[in-house]
């Protein structure tokens, strides 16, 4: 039976569309992250308008959805830009779509992706293996998580014992799922200082990321909400973290801590405390996000594989995809100008995502 694809603003989805979206997510554990929540994307669109959805139907019934944001050359991208760790097609596990044909029907020249669940290769989102989404498995509760990590890693045991002494000292106070304006503003400042010192683009200079966090903070927006945590040592602000949760997944989003307390490992203390709190709330997975950094490897139970790449059907998109592939090969082979061309490719990618030359 012929499948039909249409493109529409996210606000134009019907009640039947929304019910189908929710049902599809419930059938696939790979879509349990709050990033795939329709309520999250609706909140995003309210502070950063322009979220669109490709709706694929068969015999008039919704079959799949692909939320995206259109860039300057007509490529579909993750709707939340640099804030998005996960994105992709919303569909039942036994459903697949022909993505190139779908893009053509909707007048899009391509779809660029940086982290789709590996299962979505069935839609044509094959690409290359990404860094992986690091996951703390809480299905056996917090005690079960600790037992598994104790058996798997001696360095984890040493770290946890040190943090346990800190948390039991009486000097530390950590509160979760609360909100404090002063602490929130300090967290934003810490993140901006970190971006500046690392030479990274300051996402909060865009304005809408802070507005999104504020919208999610402190209250539920359907099946997604913000979780703001504050840590004090000796009564002084030491760290804060803004996470996002769905019914079964907590996503580690924006952590920050004062350098004066770095020897106390406030980042680890916050992670352990958050994991214990999350397990008590019935959350089954604590996602630490993408990246093969040491603390994530130590804390995570496993890395859920993701794919990164692009589906190009238009001439401009094919040209861009070809340049990315060429520059990556030159860099990997350490050929002359390879690092320079790869740096330029990454710069063009950021500009396309952010829509600003200074990105």
Secondary structure, DSSP 8 states (H G I E B T S, - for coil): --EEEEEEEGGG--HHHHHHHHHHHHH-GGG-SGGG-HHHHHHHHHHS---EEEEEEETTEEEEEEEEEE-TTSEEE-TTGGG-S---EEE-TT----HHHHHHHTT--EEEEEEEEGGGGGGT---EE---EEEEE-TTHHHHHHHHHHHH-HHHHHHHHHHHHHHTSSSEEEE-S---HHHHHHHHHHHHHHHHHHT---GGGGSHHHHHHHHHTTSEETTEEEEEEEEEETTEEEEEEEEEE-SSEEEEEEEEE-GGGGGGTHHHHHHHHHHHHHHHTT--EEEEEE---HHHHHH-SEEE-EEEEEEE-SHHHHHHHHHHHHHHHHHHTT-TTHHHHHHHHHHHHHHHHH--TT-
